[in-house]
């Protein structure tokens, strides 16, 4: 899949969509699901590189449980980066680095 120059990502209802704003099309690039008894979960928070070729996906299952993935839609790749009490995550504009805020009892991890 090629990444359009005018790209936007959205997450909701267990789906992650890539929007090509020029062509006015949407493509499902991933899905997520998790069993949760907490209202409002699961939910996904997204952070994309400027060119849209790298996407961080933080799937929150509850207030203290989440999994952070990195997606490369062009290559169809996905991998888990970390799990735990992750609050939020952001990707650098060039897609080479990320930062995550987390709550962890082990001070050596955070």
Beta strands, then each sheet from edge to edge (+ up, - down):
strand 1: 7-12
strand 2: 15-20
strand 3: 25-31
strand 4: 43-48
strand 5: 55-62
strand 6: 65-72
strand 7: 77-84
strand 8: 86-91
strand 9: 98-102
sheet 1: 1+ 2- 3+
sheet 2: 4+ 5- 6+ 7-
sheet 3: 8+ 9-
end
